[in-house]
Amino acid sequence: MVSPSSLYEVTEYNGRSFLWQQMLIGDTSDNIKGIPKIGKVKAQRLLEGLPLEDMEFIVKSKYKDTHGENWEQEFNKNLTLLTILREPLNAES
């Protein structure tokens, strides 16, 4: 169970920024390959301070460069895997 002291609010900007960073970095435990040679620090630097639309553009560009003609399929697969849970779980269920 999560204690109330460990809960905090995430802004739309911070949540989406983290999503785009995850798309770049990947997550082996969730079978998300990400972009080769982009780790946490490089992902943060690429996206730091940008509007959300620009972040999405950069991530899509990296997927195009990495995956060629299959970029959109890989992009959408990873985006779906990272966004399955959109609402908090009901603590009573």
Long-range contacts (C-beta under 8 A, 24 or more apart in sequence): 1-91, 13-52, 16-52, 16-55, 17-47, 17-52, 17-55, 19-82, 19-83, 20-47, 20-52, 20-55, 20-56, 20-58, 20-59, 21-47, 22-82, 23-59, 23-63, 23-75, 23-78, 23-79, 23-82, 24-59, 24-62, 26-78, 27-82, 30-81, 30-82, 31-81, 32-78, 32-81, 32-82, 33-74, 33-78, 34-78, 35-62, 35-63, 35-66, 36-66, 38-62
